[in-house]
Amino acid sequence: MEREISSLVITYLQDLYAAGMTEESARAEILKELPHLQEWAKRFLLLQPQKNGEIKNGGPINVGPHHYQLAVNKVLDIEENVWSPKFGIKGKIDVSIQGEAIPFDPKG
């Protein structure tokens, strides 16, 4: 894992410097967030939804009164440019995914 982190830091070194970060601070930030990313991947990067992949209201996604089990089975694009003159928006979507969400009753 250390090799991959070093490779990422070197690849984005110019961007890191522009953001006021050093190589050491970038590595520290990645290592701090890595357990959270690994836990997310275990829960959601699956071919089929699992019980531990539950999403419900209270998080960043409003799913209504229902509970869902989610599996993200493909990342389609990252940092996708979006521009819609009709709606007056321009920006980037962090990630576009392909996945499956199935409703379930948490009581049963």
Contact map, one row per residue, 1 for C-alpha under 8 A:
111110000000000000000000000000000000000000000000000000000000000000000000000000000000000000000000000000000000
111111000000000000000000000000000000000000000000000000000000000000000000000000000000000000000000000000000000
111111100000000000000000000000000000000000000000000000000000000000000000000000000000000000000000000000000000
111111110000000000000000000000000000000000000000000000000000000000000000000000000000000000000000000000000000
111111111000000000000000001001000000000000000000000000000000000000000000000000000000000000000000000000000000
011111111100000000000000001000000000000000000000000000000000000000000000000000000000000000000000000000000000
001111111110000000000000000000000000000000000000000000000000000000000000000000000000000000000000000000000000
000111111111000000000000000000000000000000000000000000000000000000000000000000000000000000000000000000000000
000011111111100100000010011000000000000000000000000000000000000000000000000000000000000000000000000000000000
000001111111100000000000000000000000000000000000000000000000000000000000000000000000000000000000000000000000
000000111111100000000000000000000000000000000000000000000000000000000000000000000000000000000000000000000000
000000011111111100000000000000000000000000000000000000000000000000000000000000000000000000000000000000000000
000000001111111110000010000000000000000000000000000000000000000000000000000000000000000000000000000000000000
000000000001111111000000000000000000000000000000000000000000000000000000000000000000000000000000000000000000
000000000001111111100000000000000000000000000000000000000000000000000000000000000000000000000000000000000000
000000001001111111111110010000000000000000000000000000000000000000000000000000000000000000000000000000000000
000000000000111111111100000000000000000000000000000000000000000000000000000000000000000000000000000000000000
000000000000011111111000000000000000000000000000000000000000000000000000000000000000000000000000000000000000
000000000000001111111000000000000000000000000000000000000000000000000000000000000000000000000000000000000000
000000000000000111111100000000000000000000000000000000000000000000000000000000000000000000000000000000000000
000000000000000111111110110000000000000000000000000000000000000000000000000000000000000000000000000000000000
000000000000000110011111110000000000000000000000000000000000000000000000000000000000000000000000000000000000
000000001000100100001111111000000000000000000000000000000000000000000000000000000000000000000000000000000000
000000000000000000000111111100000000000000000000000000000000000000000000000000000000000000000000000000000000
000000000000000000001111111110000000000000000000000000000000000000000000000000000000000000000000000000000000
000000001000000100001111111111000000000000000000000000000000000000000000000000000000000000000000000000000000
000011001000000000000011111111100000000000000000000000000000000000000000000000000000000000000000000000000000
000000000000000000000001111111110000000000000000000000000000000000000000000000000000000000000000000000000000
000000000000000000000000111111111000000000000000000000000000000000000000000000000000000000000000000000000000
000010000000000000000000011111111100000000000000000000000000000000000000000000000000000000000000000000000000
000000000000000000000000001111111110000000000000000000000000000000000000000000000000000000000000000000000000
000000000000000000000000000111111110000000000000000000000000000000000000000000000000000000000000000000000000
000000000000000000000000000011111111100000000000000000000000000000000000000000000000000000000000000000000000
000000000000000000000000000001111111110000000000000000000000000000000000000000000000000000000000000000000000
000000000000000000000000000000111111111000000000000000000000000000000000000000000000000000000000000000000000
000000000000000000000000000000001111111100000000000000000000000000000000000000000000000000000000000000000000
000000000000000000000000000000001111111110000000000000000000000000000000000000000000000000000000000000000000
000000000000000000000000000000000111111111000000000000000000000000000000000000000000000000000000000000000000
000000000000000000000000000000000011111111100000000000000000000000000000000000000000000000000000000000000000
000000000000000000000000000000000001111111111000000000000000000000000000000000000000000000000000000000000000
000000000000000000000000000000000000111111111000000000000000000000000000000000000000000000000000000000000000
000000000000000000000000000000000000011111111100000000000000000000000000000000000000000000000000000000000000
000000000000000000000000000000000000001111111100010110000000000000000010000000000000000000000000000000000000
000000000000000000000000000000000000000111111100100010000000000000000111000000000000000000000000000000000000
000000000000000000000000000000000000000111111110000000000000000000000011100000000000000000000000000000000000
000000000000000000000000000000000000000001111111100000000000000000000011100000000000000000000000000000000000
000000000000000000000000000000000000000000001111100000000000000000000011100000000000000000000000000000000000
000000000000000000000000000000000000000000000111110000000000000000000110100000000000000000000000000100000000
000000000000000000000000000000000000000000010111111010000000000000001110000000000000000000000000000111000000
000000000000000000000000000000000000000000100001111111000000000000001110000000000000000000000000000000000000
000000000000000000000000000000000000000000000000111111000000000000001000000000000000000000000000000000000000
000000000000000000000000000000000000000000100000011111000000000000001000000000000000000000000000000000000000
000000000000000000000000000000000000000000110000111111100000000000001110000000000000000000000000000000000000
000000000000000000000000000000000000000000000000011111110000000000111100000000000000000000000000000000000000
000000000000000000000000000000000000000000000000000011111010001000111100000000000000000000000000000000000000
000000000000000000000000000000000000000000000000000001111110111111110000000000000000000000000000000000000000
000000000000000000000000000000000000000000000000000000111111111110100000000000000000000000000000000000000000
000000000000000000000000000000000000000000000000000000011111110000000000000000000000000000000000000000000000
000000000000000000000000000000000000000000000000000000111111110000000000000000000000000000000000000000000000
000000000000000000000000000000000000000000000000000000001111110000000000000000000000000000000000000000000000
000000000000000000000000000000000000000000000000000000011111111000000000000000000000000000000000000000000000
000000000000000000000000000000000000000000000000000000011111111100000000000000000000000000000000000000000000
000000000000000000000000000000000000000000000000000000111000111111100000000000000000000000000000000000000000
000000000000000000000000000000000000000000000000000000011000011111000000000000000000000000000000000000000000
000000000000000000000000000000000000000000000000000000011000001111100000000000000000000000000000000000000000
000000000000000000000000000000000000000000000000000000010000001111110000000000000000000000000000000000111000
000000000000000000000000000000000000000000000000000001111000001011111000000000000000000000000000000000111100
000000000000000000000000000000000000000000000000000001110000000001111100000000000000000000000000000011110000
000000000000000000000000000000000000000000000000111111100000000000111110000000000000000000000000000011110000
000000000000000000000000000000000000000000010001110011100000000000011111000000000000000000000000001111000000
000000000000000000000000000000000000000000111111110010000000000000001111100000000000000000000000001110000000
000000000000000000000000000000000000000000011110000000000000000000000111111000000000000000000000111100000000
000000000000000000000000000000000000000000001111000000000000000000000011111000000000000000000000111100000000
000000000000000000000000000000000000000000000000000000000000000000000001111100000000000000000000111000000000
000000000000000000000000000000000000000000000000000000000000000000000001111111000000000000000011110000000000
000000000000000000000000000000000000000000000000000000000000000000000000011111000000000000000011110000000000
000000000000000000000000000000000000000000000000000000000000000000000000001111110000000000000011100000000000
000000000000000000000000000000000000000000000000000000000000000000000000001111110000000000001111000000000000
000000000000000000000000000000000000000000000000000000000000000000000000000011111000000000011110000000000000
000000000000000000000000000000000000000000000000000000000000000000000000000011111100000000011111000000000000
000000000000000000000000000000000000000000000000000000000000000000000000000000111110000001111000000000000000
000000000000000000000000000000000000000000000000000000000000000000000000000000011111000011111000000000000000
000000000000000000000000000000000000000000000000000000000000000000000000000000001111100111100000000000000000
000000000000000000000000000000000000000000000000000000000000000000000000000000000111111111000000000000000000
000000000000000000000000000000000000000000000000000000000000000000000000000000000011111111000000000000000000
000000000000000000000000000000000000000000000000000000000000000000000000000000000001111100000000000000000000
000000000000000000000000000000000000000000000000000000000000000000000000000000000001111110000000000000000000
000000000000000000000000000000000000000000000000000000000000000000000000000000000011111111000000000000000000
000000000000000000000000000000000000000000000000000000000000000000000000000000000111101111100000000000000000
000000000000000000000000000000000000000000000000000000000000000000000000000000001111100111110000000000000000
000000000000000000000000000000000000000000000000000000000000000000000000000000001110000011111000000000000000
000000000000000000000000000000000000000000000000000000000000000000000000000000111100000001111100000000000000
000000000000000000000000000000000000000000000000000000000000000000000000000001111100000000111111000000000000
000000000000000000000000000000000000000000000000000000000000000000000000000001110000000000011111000000000000
000000000000000000000000000000000000000000000000000000000000000000000000001111110000000000001111100000000000
000000000000000000000000000000000000000000000000000000000000000000000000001111010000000000001111110000000000
000000000000000000000000000000000000000000000000000000000000000000000001111110000000000000000011111000000000
000000000000000000000000000000000000000000000000000000000000000000000001111100000000000000000001111100000000
000000000000000000000000000000000000000000000000000000000000000000000111110000000000000000000000111110000000
000000000000000000000000000000000000000000000001100000000000000000000111100000000000000000000000011111000000
000000000000000000000000000000000000000000000000100000000000000000011110000000000000000000000000001111100000
000000000000000000000000000000000000000000000000100000000000000000011100000000000000000000000000000111110000
000000000000000000000000000000000000000000000000000000000000000001111000000000000000000000000000000011111000
000000000000000000000000000000000000000000000000000000000000000001111000000000000000000000000000000001111100
000000000000000000000000000000000000000000000000000000000000000001100000000000000000000000000000000000111111
000000000000000000000000000000000000000000000000000000000000000000100000000000000000000000000000000000011111
000000000000000000000000000000000000000000000000000000000000000000000000000000000000000000000000000000001111
000000000000000000000000000000000000000000000000000000000000000000000000000000000000000000000000000000001111
